[in-house]
Amino acid sequence: MDIRAQGPEVALPKKECATILNMVVTCGRLAECSERSIFENFAVASLSYFNRLEEMPVFTFRNFYSVCTSICTSKSYVAKQARSILCGY
């Protein structure tokens, strides 16, 4: 068995990946990059969505927060890097 082979169980499904990338790109438009500002930017409905994503492979809110903070402070969004961290591919 090839342990390097990556199947769908080690990556976030494409639909969820696209949704989360569309969410994280908004971090570049935040006026303030504080933890409070980031949390306030994502409504309660989004937080319940994050909880569902936590049950899937790869995704963690901690990673989302880290990517969001990076995008917010640099005002630079590198889709390939964000996709790799948040979606696993």
C-alpha positions in Angstrom: 0.0 0.0 0.0 1.3 3.4 -1.0 1.0 5.7 2.1 1.7 8.8 -0.1 -1.4 8.3 -2.1 -4.0 10.9 -1.3 -7.6 10.0 -1.5 -10.7 12.0 -0.9 -10.6 11.2 2.8 -7.5 13.5 3.3 -8.9 16.6 1.6 -11.9 18.9 2.1 -14.6 18.2 -0.5 -14.4 20.7 -3.4 -17.7 22.4 -2.7 -16.8 23.1 0.9 -13.3 24.1 -0.1 -14.7 26.7 -2.5 -17.0 28.1 0.1 -14.3 28.4 2.8 -11.9 30.1 0.3 -14.6 32.6 -0.6 -15.0 33.3 3.1 -11.3 33.7 3.9 -10.7 36.1 1.0 -12.9 38.6 2.8 -10.3 38.8 5.5 -8.3 41.2 3.3 -11.1 43.7 3.6 -11.2 43.8 7.4 -10.5 47.3 8.8 -8.8 45.7 11.9 -6.9 42.4 12.1 -7.7 41.7 15.8 -9.1 38.4 17.0 -12.3 40.2 17.9 -12.7 41.8 14.5 -12.1 38.4 12.7 -14.7 36.6 14.9 -17.2 39.4 14.5 -16.8 39.3 10.7 -18.2 35.8 10.6 -21.8 35.6 11.7 -23.2 32.9 13.9 -24.4 31.0 10.9 -20.8 30.9 9.6 -19.5 29.6 13.0 -22.0 26.7 12.8 -20.7 26.0 9.3 -17.1 26.0 10.7 -18.2 23.5 13.3 -19.5 21.2 10.5 -16.3 21.6 8.6 -14.3 20.6 11.7 -15.9 17.1 11.3 -14.4 16.8 7.8 -10.8 15.9 6.9 -8.1 18.6 7.1 -10.1 21.7 8.1 -9.6 23.3 11.5 -10.9 26.7 12.6 -7.4 27.4 14.0 -6.0 27.1 10.5 -8.8 29.4 9.1 -8.1 32.0 11.8 -4.3 31.8 11.0 -4.9 32.2 7.3 -7.4 35.0 7.8 -5.0 36.9 10.1 -2.2 36.6 7.5 -4.4 37.8 4.7 -5.7 40.7 6.9 -2.3 41.9 8.0 -0.6 41.5 4.6 -3.7 42.5 2.5 -2.5 39.7 0.2 -4.4 36.6 -0.8 -2.5 33.7 -2.2 -5.2 31.2 -3.2 -2.9 28.2 -3.7 -1.4 28.6 -0.2 -4.8 29.1 1.4 -6.3 26.1 -0.4 -3.4 23.9 0.7 -3.7 24.9 4.3 -7.5 24.9 4.5 -8.5 22.2 2.0 -5.5 19.9 1.9 -4.7 20.2 -1.8 
